Amino acid sequence: MKTVVIGGGLAGLSAAYSLCMHGGEVILLEEEKDLGGLAGSYARGYFIEKFYHHIFSGDVFIQQIIKELGLLEKLEWRTASIGYYIDGKIHRLSTPIEILKFEHLSFFDKILLAKAVLSTRRTKDPSLFDDVPATKWVIEKTNKSVYEGFFLPLLKSKFGNYENISAAWLLSRIKLRSKRTFKGERLGYLRGGFQQLVDRMAEKIESEGCEIRRGCKVNDIFMANNKVGGVETSEGVLSCDNAILTTPALSKTLSIDKIKYQSTICALFGMDKNLMEDIYWLNLKANVPFGAIIEHTNFVPREDYGENLFYVVSYLQENDQLWKKSDKEIIDLYLKGLEKMFPDFHREEVKWWELAKGKYTAPVYERCYKNKIIPYSSHIEGLYLAGIFSSPNYPERSMNGSIRAGFGCAREVISDERA
Ligand SMILES: Cc1cc2nc3c(=O)[nH]c(=O)nc-3n(C[C@H](O)[C@H](O)[C@H](O)COP(=O)(O)OP(=O)(O)OC[C@H]3O[C@@H](n4cnc5c(N)ncnc54)[C@H](O)[C@@H]3O)c2cc1C
């Protein structure tokens, strides 16, 4: 049986890798010339992710794959410093002590916040809150001032249109981000970049005799009598028995996908000095066209790159005006925002920039999202789906989730073939 995997991101690579290891005949087709999808990187003499990336200690599946592929010694865990920019000042919020010192919440507010975080950590299954609005949950668990002073800016910068966001997403986010020691939160990074994971997977796939075609776009999937027959690509028609679709770009056109997605614009800047003293992740409450700043070289040593690197990121809902602007216009707006926030920052100090735009970068985890999750097997024989729309990516998408989805989907293909 021949399987075509559509998309060379982590879900597609994982599905292809798993099938190849089980002796399947597989062709992976990736539209771009490089593999990796959202976890892809720029090659600038070193690899640096197009969109910031790290992993959490609970991301066990990706850690197993990293080990299996012989990369475990490169996986490093570091304490990440978190800040919150509000009223022209950065407040450090990495450690419990720093959170206690946060002047924008009263002592009583902080007690409420701590109680809400502790009760969330005890919640075994956040998905039980799928149909509860996050805003309602926060106000019930804390009060209006914690909601407005702490959660609202985060929800707004992450989703824009936040009213209908599910508490399941918020709870799982709190669970994930609140696992910190007295020194702060530990995050994992593959020293040398996650591109090594992508490359190692691709090498394994090819060494097992399976094929990867880069720069090959799938335009359509042929179906006859409710069964997959092949795919139409930019290089011609390819017949196959199974197709594994890993991108919302095509699932949307096939009308299988009812999920609303958000887009992301992410700029990467190179400089010869720090932007922030030592903050890795900065959330913001400010009138600027971006939602967070991530200073990579305040997390991974600058020596690895020979320069300072930081990301500026905007999460967009449909029809956001920023999406329609040219790359140069976006960079100009970002630089103006940075100059407004950091008086010591001058745009002339930026040596270079890159801009990544992703249309389908995360599901919008609205209330009742759970009903929209797409199963691996579809109603069409031979058509499978694995990606950010699959169950391991609920209630938050991640590399770990897409790798799990790829493997889970491959297992279903294998078991159907054996049946
Ligand atoms: C800003 C940002 C930050 C993130 N940070 C983290 C993080 O810190 N930690 C973490 O774990 N995760 C993070 N993620 C999420 C993680 O990157 C994704 O969940 C994961 O990489 C998705 O993999 P995927 O294979 O499911 O999808 P994708 O990576 O989207 O892969 C789909 C692939 O299909 C290809 N494709 C599309 N259309 C076609 C076509 N017609 N024909 C052929 N190929 C096609 C695309 O080019 C792409 O390569 C982040 C994502 C973003 C956007």
The ligand as an ORCA input file, in Angstrom:
! r2SCAN-3c Opt
* xyz 0 1
  C       4.631     31.630     16.937
  C       4.660     30.174     17.269
  C       5.350     29.752     18.381
  C       5.357     28.414     18.733
  N       6.067     28.049     19.835
  C       6.061     26.749     20.219
  C       6.827     26.348     21.335
  O       7.490     27.155     21.977
  N       6.780     25.025     21.683
  C       6.049     24.108     20.983
  O       6.060     22.928     21.340
  N       5.332     24.475     19.894
  C       5.314     25.766     19.500
  N       4.607     26.139     18.397
  C       3.729     25.153     17.745
  C       4.448     24.194     16.843
  O       5.365     24.838     16.016
  C       3.385     23.527     15.958
  O       2.322     23.047     16.751
  C       3.928     22.352     15.151
  O       5.205     22.644     14.608
  C       2.930     22.067     14.045
  O       3.383     21.015     13.215
  P       2.421     20.425     12.096
  O       3.205     19.483     11.290
  O       1.161     19.954     12.730
  O       1.982     21.675     11.208
  P       2.876     22.596     10.256
  O       4.157     22.864     10.900
  O       1.995     23.731      9.884
  O       3.143     21.680      8.978
  C       2.325     21.644      7.852
  C       3.225     21.562      6.628
  O       2.417     21.392      5.459
  C       2.999     22.154      4.408
  N       1.947     22.395      3.417
  C       0.898     23.264      3.496
  N       0.138     23.175      2.399
  C       0.700     22.239      1.605
  C       0.365     21.704      0.321
  N      -0.721     22.126     -0.339
  N       1.178     20.777     -0.221
  C       2.294     20.342      0.449
  N       2.647     20.807      1.667
  C       1.858     21.737      2.237
  C       3.476     23.401      5.124
  O       4.438     24.095      4.344
  C       4.045     22.815      6.402
  O       5.408     22.479      6.282
  C       4.629     27.463     17.972
  C       3.974     27.883     16.813
  C       3.979     29.213     16.463
  C       3.267     29.651     15.234
*
